[in-house]
Amino acid sequence: MVATPAWPPASLPRLYVDRQLADNAPLVLDGAAANYLGNVLRLGVGAQLKLFDDRTGEWLAEIAEPGKKRLSLRVVRRLRPREPVPDLWLLFAPIKRGRIDWLVEKATELGVARLVPVLTGRTIVDRVNIDRLRAHAIEAAEQCERTALPELADPAKLDALLRNWPADRTLFFADERGGTPLAEAAVPGPAAILIGPEGGFTDAERAAVGAVPAARPISLGPRILRADTAALAAIALWMAKAGDWSHSVAR
């Protein structure tokens, strides 16, 4: 018996649009999105694609009027509601360009809800291009079929974050001096993972983090990991134990 192919197929182009979508709503795209659809993919009238808006979910749309610089779409129907996102934040010290782009991309793919660049005493990079990082997060969400974008916060100093830390959010502190393995410590509920700079935290910073009632020192294994590797390893461990990786997913 021949299987009935899924429709719409997973291979349809998929784009994020920063506006709320609805049934039969007209939509005009220009700029990079129009160039991609009209010049790169050369899509014509009736060609279909998937859109998501980070508000209502994922939608099927079709091209009504093609163009190379501007094209009109018609939203056909909703395919999926906006996904529930595990309540996990990643707090990370900025690292060099290229590696920080990769970190944001992969953290988005892994399902993090919020990304917070944290400035510490040994942070090498003190300027963060939020617009560029947001573009990487959007591209990653388009590729991995997320319907919800991670929130990307402005850079904040570590001491300011700790002063206002919410009492109900567990702060898993990746301490190079050791702690409870995250695979054991992770439990469902609001959480954040704090990853320091490649030079590590200062003694004063370590003491300040440890003084936060919600802080829990964790270990990520016997080897010394680069900051970006440590962040992704920690996210994967938390998602497997307390996140949504164990849930069955229907497409």
C-alpha positions in Angstrom: 0.0 0.0 0.0 1.5 3.3 -1.1 1.7 5.9 1.8 -0.1 9.2 1.3 2.5 11.9 1.3 2.2 14.5 4.0 0.7 17.9 2.9 2.0 20.5 3.0 5.4 18.8 2.5 8.2 19.6 5.0 10.3 20.9 2.1 8.3 24.0 1.5 10.2 27.3 2.1 9.7 28.6 5.6 10.0 32.2 6.8 9.5 34.3 9.9 7.3 37.4 9.5 7.1 40.1 12.1 3.4 40.6 12.0 0.3 38.7 13.2 -1.1 36.2 10.7 -4.7 35.2 10.2 -6.9 33.2 7.8 -7.1 34.7 4.3 -5.1 37.7 5.3 -3.2 39.4 2.5 0.5 39.9 3.1 3.2 41.9 1.2 6.9 41.0 1.5 9.8 43.1 0.3 13.5 43.3 1.1 15.5 40.2 1.8 12.4 37.9 2.0 11.1 39.0 -1.4 14.6 38.6 -2.9 14.9 35.1 -1.5 11.5 33.9 -2.8 11.5 35.8 -6.1 15.1 35.8 -7.2 16.7 32.8 -5.4 13.8 30.3 -5.4 12.0 31.9 -8.4 8.6 31.1 -7.0 5.5 32.0 -9.2 1.8 32.4 -8.7 0.3 29.7 -6.5 3.6 28.5 -5.1 3.2 27.7 -1.4 5.4 28.3 1.6 5.2 28.2 5.4 5.2 31.3 7.6 5.4 31.8 11.4 4.9 35.0 13.3 6.0 34.1 16.9 2.5 35.0 18.0 -0.1 32.7 16.6 1.9 29.8 15.1 2.7 28.4 11.7 0.7 29.1 8.6 0.4 27.9 5.0 0.5 30.7 2.5 0.6 31.0 -1.3 2.0 33.6 -3.7 -0.7 35.8 -5.2 1.5 38.2 -7.2 5.2 37.3 -7.7 8.0 39.8 -8.0 11.7 40.2 -7.6 11.7 43.1 -5.1 8.1 42.8 -3.8 5.5 40.1 -3.8 2.0 39.5 -2.5 0.9 36.5 -0.5 -2.4 35.1 0.7 -2.5 33.3 4.0 -4.4 30.0 3.5 -4.7 28.3 6.9 -3.0 27.7 10.2 -0.9 24.6 10.3 0.2 24.6 14.0 -0.4 26.9 17.0 2.6 28.6 18.6 4.5 25.9 20.5 4.8 25.9 24.3 8.5 26.7 25.1 10.3 25.1 28.1 11.0 27.9 30.6 14.8 27.9 30.3 17.1 30.9 30.1 20.7 30.9 29.0 22.9 33.5 30.6 26.3 33.6 28.8 29.3 35.8 28.8 29.8 37.2 25.2 32.6 35.5 23.2 34.2 36.3 19.9 32.2 36.9 16.8 31.5 33.7 14.9 31.5 31.6 18.1 28.8 33.7 19.7 26.7 33.6 16.4 27.0 29.8 16.5 26.1 29.7 20.2 22.9 31.7 19.6 22.0 29.6 16.6 22.4 26.3 18.4 20.7 27.5 21.6 17.7 28.5 19.5 17.6 25.0 17.9 17.8 23.4 21.3 14.7 25.3 22.4 15.9 27.9 24.9 13.2 30.5 25.8 15.5 33.5 26.6 19.1 34.5 25.8 20.9 36.9 28.1 24.4 38.2 27.4 26.1 38.7 30.7 29.1 41.0 31.3 31.6 39.7 33.9 35.0 40.8 35.1 36.8 38.6 32.6 34.5 39.0 29.7 36.7 39.7 26.6 34.0 41.0 24.3 32.1 43.9 25.8 30.0 44.9 22.7 27.2 42.7 21.5 25.4 43.2 18.2 21.9 42.3 19.2 20.5 42.8 15.7 23.0 40.4 14.2 22.3 37.8 16.9 18.6 38.1 16.4 19.0 37.5 12.7 20.9 34.3 13.5 18.2 33.2 15.9 15.5 33.8 13.3 17.4 31.8 10.7 17.8 29.0 13.1 14.1 29.0 14.0 13.2 28.9 10.3 15.4 25.9 9.7 14.5 23.9 12.8 10.8 24.5 12.6 10.4 26.4 15.8 7.2 28.5 15.9 8.4 30.6 18.8 11.5 32.8 18.8 13.8 33.0 21.9 13.7 36.4 23.6 17.1 38.1 23.2 17.8 40.4 26.1 20.2 43.4 26.1 23.6 42.7 27.7 23.5 43.1 31.5 26.2 43.1 34.2 26.3 40.1 36.4 25.9 41.9 39.6 22.8 43.7 38.4 21.2 40.3 37.4 22.0 38.7 40.7 20.5 41.6 42.7 17.2 41.2 41.0 17.1 37.4 40.6 13.6 35.9 40.8 13.3 33.6 43.8 11.3 31.0 41.9 13.8 30.5 39.1 16.6 28.0 39.7 20.0 29.4 38.7 22.2 26.5 37.6 25.8 27.9 37.9 28.3 26.0 35.8 31.2 26.2 38.3 34.6 25.0 37.2 35.2 24.0 40.8 32.5 21.4 40.5 29.0 20.8 41.8 26.1 18.4 41.3 25.9 16.8 37.8 23.2 18.7 35.9 21.6 15.5 34.8 20.8 14.9 38.4 20.1 18.5 39.5 17.7 19.4 36.7 14.0 19.4 37.6 10.9 20.8 35.8 10.2 24.5 36.5 11.6 27.9 35.7 15.3 27.7 35.3 18.4 29.4 34.0 21.9 28.2 33.1 24.8 30.6 33.8 27.9 30.1 31.7 31.0 32.3 32.5 33.7 33.7 30.2 36.5 31.5 28.9 38.7 32.9 31.6 36.2 31.8 34.3 34.5 33.7 37.0 36.5 35.7 39.6 36.4 34.6 43.2 34.2 37.5 44.1 31.7 36.7 41.3 31.6 33.0 42.3 30.8 34.1 45.9 28.1 36.5 44.7 26.4 33.8 42.6 26.6 31.3 45.5 24.9 33.9 47.7 21.8 33.8 45.6 19.2 31.5 47.3 18.1 30.0 44.0 21.7 29.3 42.8 22.8 25.6 42.4 26.4 24.9 41.4 26.6 22.2 38.7 29.2 20.1 37.0 29.3 19.4 33.3 31.7 16.5 33.5 35.5 15.9 34.0 36.8 17.9 31.0 37.3 21.6 30.7 34.9 22.8 28.1 35.0 26.0 26.0 32.3 28.5 26.9 30.1 27.8 23.9 30.5 24.0 24.3 29.6 24.2 28.0 26.5 26.2 27.2 25.1 23.7 24.7 26.0 20.7 26.8 24.1 22.2 29.7 21.1 23.0 27.6 21.0 19.5 26.2 21.2 17.9 29.7 18.5 20.1 31.0 16.2 19.6 28.1 16.6 15.8 28.3 15.8 15.8 32.0 13.4 18.6 32.6 12.5 20.0 29.2 10.5 18.8 26.3 12.9 16.3 24.7 11.1 13.3 26.2 7.7 14.4 24.7 6.5 12.7 21.5 6.0 15.1 18.7 3.4 14.9 16.0 3.9 16.6 12.7 
